[in-house]
Amino acid sequence: MNKNRLAGYCLLCGLSVSAPATELVYTPVNPSFGGNPLNGTWLLNNAQAQNDHDDGGSGSSASRQSALQRFTSTLESRLLSQLLTNIEEGNTGSLTTDAFIINMIDDGGQLTIMITDRATGEVSEVIVDGLLPN
């Protein structure tokens, strides 16, 4: 073998062995995991662009109700409360709304509440036993 070629080969092998190495460091992209906080806006916009879920508009369901719907809901709640107060005094009664028919019967310390779904006709019955009779 040629002396120059052998010297070049040894020099090449020597350089490759003594080449400096650097440590690999992972840098996260997401700012939630320690990445650059300037990436936050880009990540949020990218996620929102991919989101195909429709939440039905902004705000809660209460803010989307009309004044009449809010008033009706409040009135139904108040009437139901009054009906429960009347049960405490020994009076029975019923309440009919657009969605439900509610019958309350106090039978000597046993309160029976029958709730009928007007759309399906399904009936739920709640029985509370051990009440003091009036």
C-alpha positions, 0 to 999 in steps of 0.5 A: 500500500502507498505510504501516503494513502496509509497515512491518510487512512490513519489520519481519517480514522483518528479524526473520526474517533476524536470528533467531538459529540454534542448532547441531544436535548429535547425542547418541547413545542407546547408551552404547557410542557415547558416549551416557548410560551410564544407558541401558545397562540399558534397552538390554540389557533391550530387546535380551534381550526381542527375542532369540528364540534359545534357547541350551539353558540356562545354563552350558557343555555340560560343566556339564550332563553327568552324573557318569557321562557325564563319567567315561565321557568321561574314561575313553575319553580315557585309553584312547585315550591308552594305545592311542597309547602302545602303538603307540609300543611296537610294539603295535596295538589298537582301541577301541570306544565308543558312537559310534566304532570306532577301529583303530590299526595300525603297519605298519613306520613307517606308522601307520594309524588307521581311525575308523568312525562306528557310527551312519552306518558312515562310515569315516575313515582317517588315515595317518602316514608316516615313523615310526621302526619299533620 
